[in-house]
Structure formats: C-alpha cells, structure tokens
Amino acid sequence: MAVRRVVPNVRSEAVPESREFYGLLGFEEVMNLGWIVTLASPSSPTAQVSFIAGDKTASVTPDLSVEVDDVDAAYAVMRESGAEIVHPLQDEEWGVRRFFVRDPNGRVVNVLGHR
C-alpha cells in the first residue's frame, strides 16, 4: 500500500475567506462539493489543504485525509490492528471509497482511494 497524498482538513465556517486568503499564497481551488473545498498548489499539485463545514455522510468531521492506492488493504490493516473505525468503509457518490479511523492522538483520519 502506498500513500499518494496527505491533506489537512480545516473545519471552517469561513470557506470563501479561506479560499481568498490561501489564494494569496498561490493556492487554487481544485474541488468544491459545497460542504468541502480543496485548494492546491499549481506547481506542486499534491500540496493541498481542505476547508470543511461538516462531512456530508459521516457524523464526525475528519482532521486529516490520507489518499492511498489500496483503501481496502488499509482498512484491513487498521481493523486487524484494533484501531477504532469511526466511519465504515463505503463508496461515496463523489467518486471515492473511504473510511475514518481514530489515531492515537484522538484525531479522525479519512483514509480514501479514488475509484
């Protein structure tokens, strides 16, 4: 299993203002689902930050997203380790398969793969 990117998810009620602020640093919007907006560096596309008002299908908002090349393998490893799964593995309508797991610091990690 390989990590493709890691994206901090900033819980925000000021998404337009955040988009404008980070735009001053050169970030551009690459995804906007209404409830989450992701900005990326045009020169280094995996350098990203997301601003999230609340998750669409989960009862918790993740602190961090980790994209992997095999989300099913990541899910199996986490379950076998005894880690706390806080949102089940599922396919989402916006084209990702994902689950949430709690890390040792209490942070919620969105582990995902694109379909």
MARTIMAR-821233 format. One record per residue (C-alpha): residue number from 0; x, y, z. Coordinates in nm, 3 decimals. Last residue first. Layout:
BEGIN
NUM X Y Z
...
//
This chain:
BEGIN
114 -1.248 0.477 -0.778
113 -1.036 0.720 -0.581
112 -0.892 0.592 -0.255
111 -0.956 0.717 0.093
110 -0.849 0.719 0.456
109 -1.021 1.000 0.646
108 -0.829 1.034 0.972
107 -1.001 1.142 1.295
106 -0.761 1.277 1.555
105 -0.763 1.126 1.906
104 -0.386 1.140 1.935
103 -0.350 0.761 1.887
102 -0.534 0.790 1.550
101 -0.910 0.748 1.506
100 -1.015 0.584 1.178
99 -1.247 0.708 0.905
98 -1.337 0.505 0.596
97 -1.324 0.570 0.223
96 -1.409 0.478 -0.135
95 -1.410 0.788 -0.353
94 -1.608 0.901 -0.657
93 -1.835 1.182 -0.538
92 -2.123 0.941 -0.463
91 -1.927 0.776 -0.183
90 -1.826 0.409 -0.164
89 -1.804 0.276 0.189
88 -1.570 0.164 0.465
87 -1.735 0.248 0.794
86 -1.695 0.571 0.991
85 -1.536 0.575 1.340
84 -1.306 0.273 1.298
83 -1.111 0.246 1.623
82 -0.778 0.075 1.565
81 -0.762 -0.294 1.662
80 -0.457 -0.361 1.446
79 -0.653 -0.608 1.232
78 -0.914 -0.342 1.162
77 -0.648 -0.091 1.059
76 -0.468 -0.337 0.831
75 -0.796 -0.447 0.667
74 -0.900 -0.085 0.605
73 -0.562 -0.004 0.451
72 -0.592 -0.309 0.222
71 -0.939 -0.195 0.114
70 -0.810 0.159 0.057
69 -0.547 0.043 -0.192
68 -0.354 0.331 -0.358
67 -0.379 0.552 -0.053
66 -0.518 0.902 0.000
65 -0.478 1.028 0.356
64 -0.724 1.292 0.472
63 -0.680 1.478 0.802
62 -0.898 1.623 1.075
61 -1.209 1.430 0.976
60 -1.553 1.568 1.060
59 -1.776 1.331 1.255
58 -2.131 1.208 1.189
57 -2.036 1.096 0.840
56 -2.218 1.133 0.507
55 -2.179 1.501 0.410
54 -1.893 1.593 0.644
53 -1.906 1.934 0.806
52 -1.801 2.288 0.708
51 -1.476 2.167 0.554
50 -1.176 2.357 0.431
49 -0.919 2.144 0.252
48 -0.545 2.199 0.209
47 -0.321 2.073 -0.069
46 0.039 2.022 -0.178
45 -0.025 1.722 -0.408
44 -0.050 1.957 -0.707
43 0.303 2.103 -0.672
42 0.333 2.397 -0.914
41 -0.042 2.465 -0.923
40 -0.057 2.448 -0.542
39 -0.385 2.301 -0.430
38 -0.711 2.412 -0.268
37 -0.986 2.175 -0.159
36 -1.338 2.291 -0.072
35 -1.578 2.084 0.140
34 -1.952 2.129 0.211
33 -2.031 2.271 -0.133
32 -1.851 1.996 -0.322
31 -1.570 2.224 -0.438
30 -1.252 2.070 -0.573
29 -0.934 2.211 -0.732
28 -0.945 2.566 -0.596
27 -0.610 2.742 -0.645
26 -0.331 2.805 -0.393
25 -0.077 3.078 -0.471
24 -0.016 3.224 -0.126
23 -0.274 3.499 -0.184
22 -0.512 3.222 -0.287
21 -0.477 3.095 0.070
20 -0.654 3.410 0.194
19 -0.922 3.409 -0.079
18 -1.011 3.043 -0.030
17 -1.012 3.097 0.348
16 -1.249 3.392 0.312
15 -1.483 3.185 0.096
14 -1.466 2.894 0.347
13 -1.528 3.094 0.663
12 -1.730 2.848 0.877
11 -1.428 2.623 0.881
10 -1.303 2.284 0.995
9 -0.956 2.260 0.844
8 -0.888 1.927 0.674
7 -0.514 1.865 0.633
6 -0.433 1.674 0.313
5 -0.194 1.380 0.278
4 -0.111 1.243 -0.065
3 -0.049 0.922 -0.261
2 0.038 0.689 0.025
1 0.135 0.342 -0.097
0 0.000 0.000 0.000
//
